[in-house]
Amino acid sequence: MTPTEHSRAGLAVLDPPSAPVRRGPRVLRWCVALAVALAGICYSSWVLEFVLPIGLDPVNSFLSELDAQGRSYGWVFSTADTLTGILALIAAVGGIFEYSWGKVSIAAWVALGCFGMSTIADAQLPLRTCRPDPCPKTDDSGLFPQLHQVHALTSTLAVTSIFVAMIAFSAAAFRYRKWPVLRHSGLWILVLASAVTAWMLIADNLPGNYGLGIAQRIQIGSISLWLIALGVQLGVTARREAETNATDAMVSAATGGHRPGFGAPRRPGRSNWP
């Protein structure tokens, strides 16, 4: 073996070929982003009450009454909530595979999945109506006595799950200094949703009318905006990954498969928190 061949062999050992660069963004990440954003849009279907001839007073009525049994156009809101749950559940499963980086992020995706399942159940178990309508007053006590049905349980689970998800995602974003959309816009949306939730919990136990219908609409609207913000953040992450992969591919092609100035190749698939 000539000296030149010895030199080339030594270089091959000391500088092994770098791992192949992934070309293009992960399709699953784009799907998760789109599913979360669409879930937020579908969850805001209640705004159609201002277009359709529903006949409910938004100040004093709850959103559960929009798709109550026998309600006109109830299928519209029930279908939208079902789609919301399905999309959230799909996004949660995909998010666990793509962004399972630490216990906090896993808890956030699991909570989003619970929100999806609870929302599906919420749509399939609508509020029972009375004849005549509205239902006569009862002696039920506690929070929101007018919703003391199975539907009340599914609604409570859905709201609790999404709040857990919102808090967990925000905590992870601040902890790892990532996802600026959630650390800024998402945080303010979370604060607004928490404030109106406190408004509902306190005012419902006080005498008088405190616009609980308006409070709930602000609450659900805030949740919808937060889901859309999360979808936007995931989309930004996927786009940046695509740009990074394109740059890596160009550098790899220009250097013959080697990235100058870098050590061992990164393990693919583990840097899942963007």
Buried (B, 14 or more C-beta within 10 A) or exposed (E): EEEEEEEEEEEEEEEEEBEEBBEEBBEBBBBBBBBBBBBBBBBBBBEBBEEEEBEBEBEEBBBBBBBBEEBEBBEBBBBBBBBBBBBBBBBBBBBBBBBBBBEBBBBBBBBBBBBBBBBBBBBEBBBEBEEEEEEEEEEEEEEBEBBBBEBBBBBBBBBBBBBBBBBBBBBBBEEBEBBEBBBEBBBEBBEBBBEBBEBBEEBBEEEEEBBBBBBBBBBBBBBBBBBBBBBBBBBBBBBEBBEEBBEBBEBBEEEEEBBEEEEEEEEEEEEBBB
